[in-house]
Amino acid sequence: MLRWSLEYYRLKFREQLVYHMRLISMFIAYLWSLCSYTFRKHAKTVLQYQSVRYTVVPLSPISKLQLCLRRRKIMVIDLDETLIHSVLDGMVRTTVRPGTPPDFVLKVDIDHHPVRFSVHKRPHVDYFLDIISQWYELVIFTASLEIYGAGVADHLDNGRHILQRRYYRQHCLYESGSYSKNLSLISPDLSSIFILDNSPGAYRSYPDNAIPIRSWFSDSSDTALLCLLPVLDALRFVTDVRSILSRNLHRDPTAIG
């Protein structure tokens, strides 16, 4: 009888031991999963906000001479969904996650009514403008109202005086239900001017003078502007921008970004 009792308690002890070992294993697995998730989330945040730099290599004497012999080119840039995305207060936009703080708030009067826009800047836009302003004469061309476009451009310029030339809706052509932008209004020399715009309709009259870019709304991991820097660095050396930009890049609006 004693022998059966000892065997019984031994089996019970074994069952309890196995049960508790399973609990401990499950707890360790949970902790590992939680730690892994926290690490990945933290790493993503660090990568998202880490310092980004494009190495600008000093020009050789020959390269400097090449640029001196050529007129400085003009880069025309759109605003909405190219450099920024704005949301009119009171309107629900699924493009922006609720609670996402804007980079700045723009208050304007439209038709004698006060209006507020929450404006979100595309990732790396400030750095992008810093770099390309060293290479090109920058011109803002937006199909938005001047009172809105000027306010956005002022915030992006931020006292750097790099976005002095600006064109607005009144300078656009309205045709086929959308606004197109007349680059000849800015410069008659189409060999030295090009536009960066997310809307193909904006440059339909100048497809060989355009660089397309994917529309941006809220993706914090977007790197489209950074990806453009090597192209823009090289483009300033060509005699005619159309010799490069005419290679059907404009036919694929997702090619950049």
BELMO-V296139 format. One record per pair of residues at least 4 apart in sequence whose C-alpha atoms are under 7 Angstrom apart, sorted by the first residue. I is the first residue (numbers start at 1). J is the second residue. D is the distance in whole Angstrom. If there is no record, write none. Layout:
[[I:J:D] [I:J:D]]
This chain:
[[1:5:6] [2:6:6] [3:7:6] [4:8:6] [5:9:6] [6:10:6] [7:11:6] [8:12:6] [9:13:6] [10:14:6] [11:15:6] [12:16:6] [13:17:6] [14:18:6] [15:19:6] [16:20:6] [17:21:6] [18:22:6] [19:23:6] [20:24:6] [21:25:6] [22:26:6] [23:27:6] [24:28:6] [25:29:6] [26:30:6] [27:31:6] [28:32:6] [29:33:6] [30:34:6] [31:35:6] [32:36:6] [33:37:6] [34:38:6] [35:39:6] [36:40:6] [37:41:6] [38:42:6] [39:43:6] [40:44:6] [41:45:6] [42:46:6] [43:47:6] [44:48:6] [45:49:6] [46:50:6] [48:221:6] [59:63:6] [59:64:6] [60:64:6] [61:65:6] [62:66:6] [63:67:6] [64:68:6] [65:69:6] [66:70:7] [67:237:6] [72:136:6] [72:137:7] [73:136:5] [73:137:6] [73:192:5] [73:193:6] [73:236:7] [74:136:6] [74:137:5] [74:138:6] [74:192:6] [74:193:5] [74:194:7] [75:136:6] [75:137:6] [75:138:5] [75:139:6] [75:193:6] [75:194:5] [75:195:6] [76:138:6] [76:139:5] [76:140:6] [76:141:6] [76:194:6] [76:195:4] [76:196:6] [77:139:6] [77:140:5] [77:141:6] [77:195:6] [77:196:5] [77:197:6] [78:82:6] [78:140:6] [78:141:5] [78:142:5] [78:196:6] [78:197:5] [79:83:5] [79:84:6] [79:142:6] [80:84:5] [80:85:5] [81:85:5] [81:198:7] [81:215:5] [81:216:5] [81:217:6] [82:197:6] [82:198:6] [82:215:6] [82:216:6] [83:121:6] [83:122:5] [83:125:6] [84:119:7] [84:120:6] [84:121:4] [84:122:5] [85:119:6] [85:120:5] [85:121:6] [85:216:7] [85:217:6] [86:117:6] [86:118:5] [86:119:4] [86:120:6] [87:117:5] [87:118:5] [87:119:6] [88:116:6] [88:117:5] [88:118:6] [89:116:6] [89:117:6] [89:118:7] [95:217:6] [95:218:6] [96:217:7] [96:218:6] [102:118:5] [102:119:5] [102:120:5] [103:119:6] [103:120:5] [103:121:6] [104:118:6] [104:119:5] [105:116:7] [105:117:6] [105:118:5] [105:119:6] [106:116:6] [106:117:5] [106:118:7] [106:151:7] [107:114:7] [107:115:6] [107:116:5] [107:117:6] [108:114:6] [108:115:5] [108:116:7] [108:147:7] [108:148:7] [109:113:5] [109:114:4] [109:115:6] [110:114:6] [110:115:7] [121:125:7] [122:216:7] [123:220:6] [123:222:6] [123:223:7] [124:128:6] [124:225:7] [125:129:6] [125:225:7] [126:130:6] [127:131:6] [128:132:6] [128:225:6] [128:226:7] [129:133:6] [132:136:6] [133:137:6] [133:138:6] [133:162:6] [135:236:7] [138:162:7] [138:163:6] [139:163:6] [139:165:5] [139:166:6] [140:163:7] [140:165:6] [140:166:5] [140:167:6] [141:166:6] [141:167:5] [141:168:6] [142:149:7] [142:167:6] [142:168:5] [142:169:6] [143:168:5] [143:169:4] [143:172:7] [143:179:6] [144:148:7] [144:149:6] [144:168:6] [144:169:5] [145:149:6] [145:168:6] [145:169:6] [146:150:6] [146:168:5] [146:169:7] [147:151:6] [148:152:6] [149:153:6] [149:168:7] [150:154:6] [151:155:6] [152:156:6] [153:157:6] [153:163:7] [154:158:6] [157:161:6] [157:162:6] [157:163:6] [167:171:6] [168:172:7] [172:179:6] [172:180:6] [172:181:5] [172:182:7] [173:179:5] [173:180:5] [173:181:6] [174:178:6] [174:179:5] [174:180:6] [175:179:6] [178:201:7] [179:202:6] [180:201:6] [180:202:4] [180:203:6] [180:204:7] [181:202:5] [181:203:6] [183:187:6] [184:188:5] [191:240:4] [191:241:6] [191:242:6] [192:240:6] [192:241:6] [193:209:7] [194:209:4] [194:210:5] [195:209:6] [195:210:5] [195:211:6] [196:210:6] [196:211:5] [196:212:6] [196:213:7] [197:211:7] [197:212:6] [197:213:6] [198:212:6] [198:213:5] [198:214:6] [198:215:5] [200:204:6] [203:207:6] [203:210:7] [206:210:7] [207:250:6] [208:242:5] [208:245:5] [208:246:4] [209:241:7] [209:242:6] [209:245:6] [210:245:7] [210:250:6] [211:245:7] [211:250:6] [212:250:6] [212:253:5] [212:256:6] [213:253:6] [213:254:6] [213:256:5] [213:257:6] [214:253:6] [214:254:5] [214:256:6] [214:257:5] [223:227:6] [223:257:7] [224:228:6] [224:256:6] [224:257:4] [225:229:7] [228:232:6] [229:233:6] [230:234:6] [231:235:6] [232:236:7] [235:241:7] [241:245:6] [242:246:5] [245:249:7] [249:255:7]]
